[in-house]
Structures are given as structure tokens and as C-alpha cells.
Amino acid sequence: MIHQTVVIIDKNVVIEDNVEIGPYTVIGPETVIKSGTKIHGQSVIEYAENR
């Protein structure tokens, strides 16, 4: 379930099935949220390249 207050700031964000995202979460550009992920409310998720 994705709470109705979640903000997704890029159309290229990928959110797979079976994901829980809490209220007031911001999902940044180029982010991929994998199946089974649980994000608590008031979080900021941003893309970071593996180094």
C-alpha cells in the first residue's frame, strides 16, 4: 500500500508490487523500490549510484 500523501518527484521512478510506503514520504528521481520493501513515514528516498 502506498499512502496517499507520498510524493513522487520523477515519472521514471519504479515501484514494484508488494511495497508499503508510509505517509509524507518523498521519492526522489531515478529511484527503484523493490518488491517487499517497507518504508516508514516521513522518509526521503533518493537514488545513489553504487561505487
MIPAKOL-713543 format. One record per residue (C-alpha): z, y, x; residue in three letters; residue number from 1; chain. Coordinates in steps of 0.05 Angstrom, whole numbers, plus 5000, padded with zeros to 4 digits. Layout:
N
<zz Z	yy Y	xx X	resn ALA	resi NUM	chain A>;
...
END
This chain:
51
<zz 5000	yy 5000	xx 5000	resn MET	resi 1	chain A>;
<zz 4982	yy 5069	xx 5025	resn ILE	resi 2	chain A>;
<zz 5028	yy 5123	xx 4997	resn HIS	resi 3	chain A>;
<zz 4991	yy 5179	xx 4960	resn GLN	resi 4	chain A>;
<zz 5018	yy 5233	xx 5008	resn THR	resi 5	chain A>;
<zz 4985	yy 5202	xx 5070	resn VAL	resi 6	chain A>;
<zz 4936	yy 5250	xx 5105	resn VAL	resi 7	chain A>;
<zz 4875	yy 5220	xx 5139	resn ILE	resi 8	chain A>;
<zz 4840	yy 5275	xx 5180	resn ILE	resi 9	chain A>;
<zz 4777	yy 5239	xx 5200	resn ASP	resi 10	chain A>;
<zz 4726	yy 5199	xx 5160	resn LYS	resi 11	chain A>;
<zz 4719	yy 5149	xx 5217	resn ASN	resi 12	chain A>;
<zz 4790	yy 5123	xx 5211	resn VAL	resi 13	chain A>;
<zz 4791	yy 5048	xx 5199	resn VAL	resi 14	chain A>;
<zz 4848	yy 5019	xx 5157	resn ILE	resi 15	chain A>;
<zz 4844	yy 4943	xx 5149	resn GLU	resi 16	chain A>;
<zz 4871	yy 4904	xx 5090	resn ASP	resi 17	chain A>;
<zz 4945	yy 4886	xx 5082	resn ASN	resi 18	chain A>;
<zz 4972	yy 4952	xx 5112	resn VAL	resi 19	chain A>;
<zz 5033	yy 4992	xx 5090	resn GLU	resi 20	chain A>;
<zz 5035	yy 5066	xx 5105	resn ILE	resi 21	chain A>;
<zz 5096	yy 5107	xx 5084	resn GLY	resi 22	chain A>;
<zz 5098	yy 5177	xx 5055	resn PRO	resi 23	chain A>;
<zz 5080	yy 5240	xx 5093	resn TYR	resi 24	chain A>;
<zz 5044	yy 5202	xx 5149	resn THR	resi 25	chain A>;
<zz 4986	yy 5235	xx 5186	resn VAL	resi 26	chain A>;
<zz 4930	yy 5190	xx 5212	resn ILE	resi 27	chain A>;
<zz 4890	yy 5223	xx 5268	resn GLY	resi 28	chain A>;
<zz 4816	yy 5217	xx 5285	resn PRO	resi 29	chain A>;
<zz 4785	yy 5153	xx 5312	resn GLU	resi 30	chain A>;
<zz 4846	yy 5112	xx 5294	resn THR	resi 31	chain A>;
<zz 4844	yy 5038	xx 5276	resn VAL	resi 32	chain A>;
<zz 4902	yy 5009	xx 5235	resn ILE	resi 33	chain A>;
<zz 4901	yy 4933	xx 5240	resn LYS	resi 34	chain A>;
<zz 4917	yy 4884	xx 5184	resn SER	resi 35	chain A>;
<zz 4992	yy 4871	xx 5175	resn GLY	resi 36	chain A>;
<zz 5013	yy 4938	xx 5204	resn THR	resi 37	chain A>;
<zz 5073	yy 4973	xx 5173	resn LYS	resi 38	chain A>;
<zz 5081	yy 5048	xx 5187	resn ILE	resi 39	chain A>;
<zz 5144	yy 5082	xx 5163	resn HIS	resi 40	chain A>;
<zz 5142	yy 5151	xx 5130	resn GLY	resi 41	chain A>;
<zz 5138	yy 5217	xx 5166	resn GLN	resi 42	chain A>;
<zz 5098	yy 5188	xx 5224	resn SER	resi 43	chain A>;
<zz 5039	yy 5215	xx 5263	resn VAL	resi 44	chain A>;
<zz 4988	yy 5164	xx 5288	resn ILE	resi 45	chain A>;
<zz 4937	yy 5185	xx 5340	resn GLU	resi 46	chain A>;
<zz 4883	yy 5149	xx 5378	resn TYR	resi 47	chain A>;
<zz 4898	yy 5136	xx 5452	resn ALA	resi 48	chain A>;
<zz 4848	yy 5102	xx 5498	resn GLU	resi 49	chain A>;
<zz 4874	yy 5041	xx 5537	resn ASN	resi 50	chain A>;
<zz 4880	yy 5056	xx 5612	resn ARG	resi 51	chain A>;
END
